[in-house]
């Protein structure tokens, strides 16, 4: 009999708390959850600091910096900071706070980090072209009973399982 206590949160409790968080987000901000808007706001804030004239004249960024409004003073920035510091705090509390590069055995740390940066940039571009990220689509979409939220859930997990099956061999076996 295994008497070792599980030191991780129960996934059902975490899902319930996430649902409460989505309700609170809609109540207090009128918007659902998602991270891509926060990253967009940070990028626009940097553009506005570096070149305010460009930020004011560009049709995409100008709506976010109009009337001397700083895009970095939105609730999405605080959501991102909460996610970052919450992850660090959780890892510290459960003894998992260490720097490790997760990778296949045949890939160097440098190559893995390089590919992660490329993937992050592509994710950022894709979320802006798609008008949001997958977490925002599913969590916020389903919270308001939107058909697109349910379709997104099926598509994300369906394609996730397919691609996991395909790429599992690339991750485990050494490519010759």
CORZIHU-V915302 format. One record per residue. SS is DSSP state (H for helix, E for strand, C for the rest). PHI is phi as a letter, one per 20 degrees, with the letter a starting at -180 (none if undefined). OMEGA is omega in whole degrees, -180 to 180 (none if undefined). Layout:
BEGIN
ss: {SS | SS}
phi: {PHI | PHI}
omega: {OMEGA | OMEGA}
END
This chain:
BEGIN
ss: {C | C | C | C | C | C | C | C | C | C | H | H | H | H | H | H | H | H | H | H | H | H | H | H | H | H | H | H | H | C | C | C | C | C | C | H | H | H | H | H | H | H | H | H | H | H | H | H | H | H | C | H | H | H | H | H | H | C | H | H | H | H | H | H | H | H | H | H | C | C | H | H | H | C | H | H | H | H | H | H | H | H | H | H | H | H | H | H | H | H | H | H | H | C | C | C | C | C | C | C | C | C | C | C | C | C | C | C | H | H | H | H | H | H | H | H | H | H | H | H | H | H | H | H | H | H | H | H | H | C | C | C | C | H | H | H | H | H | H | H | H | H | H | C | C | C | H | H | H | H | H | H | H | H | H | H | H | H | H | H | H | H | H | H | H | H | H | H | H | H | H | H | C | C | C | C}
phi: {none | e | d | f | f | f | e | d | f | f | f | f | f | f | f | f | f | f | f | f | f | f | f | f | f | f | f | e | d | m | c | e | e | r | d | f | f | f | f | f | f | f | f | f | f | f | g | f | f | f | b | f | f | f | f | f | e | f | f | f | e | f | f | e | d | f | l | l | f | e | f | e | d | d | f | f | f | f | f | f | f | f | f | f | f | f | f | f | f | f | f | f | f | d | m | d | e | b | e | c | e | f | a | f | f | e | d | f | g | f | f | f | f | f | f | f | f | f | f | f | f | f | f | f | f | f | f | f | f | e | m | q | e | f | f | f | f | f | f | f | f | f | f | d | l | e | g | f | f | f | f | f | f | f | f | f | f | f | f | f | f | f | f | f | f | f | e | g | f | f | f | e | e | f | f | e}
omega: {-179 | -180 | 179 | -179 | 177 | -177 | 179 | -179 | 175 | -176 | 178 | 177 | 179 | 178 | 178 | 179 | 177 | 176 | 177 | 179 | 179 | 178 | 179 | 179 | 178 | -177 | -174 | -175 | -177 | -179 | 176 | -179 | 177 | -176 | -173 | 179 | 178 | 177 | 177 | -179 | 177 | -180 | 180 | 176 | 178 | 178 | -179 | 178 | -176 | -177 | -178 | 179 | 178 | -179 | 179 | -176 | -179 | -176 | -179 | -175 | -174 | 180 | -180 | -179 | -179 | 177 | 180 | 177 | 177 | 179 | 179 | 176 | 177 | -178 | 179 | 177 | 179 | 174 | 179 | 178 | 177 | 178 | -178 | -177 | 175 | 178 | 178 | 180 | 179 | 180 | 179 | -179 | -177 | 174 | -179 | -177 | 177 | 180 | 179 | 175 | 178 | -176 | 174 | -177 | -175 | 180 | 179 | 177 | -179 | -180 | -180 | 179 | 177 | 179 | 178 | 178 | 178 | 178 | 178 | 178 | 178 | 177 | -179 | 178 | -179 | -180 | 178 | 176 | -179 | 179 | 175 | -178 | -176 | 179 | 177 | 179 | -175 | -176 | -177 | 179 | 179 | 180 | 178 | 177 | 180 | 179 | -180 | 177 | 179 | 177 | 178 | 179 | -180 | -179 | -178 | -178 | 178 | 179 | 176 | 178 | 180 | -179 | 176 | 179 | -178 | -173 | 178 | -180 | 178 | -179 | -174 | -177 | 177 | 178 | -177 | none}
END
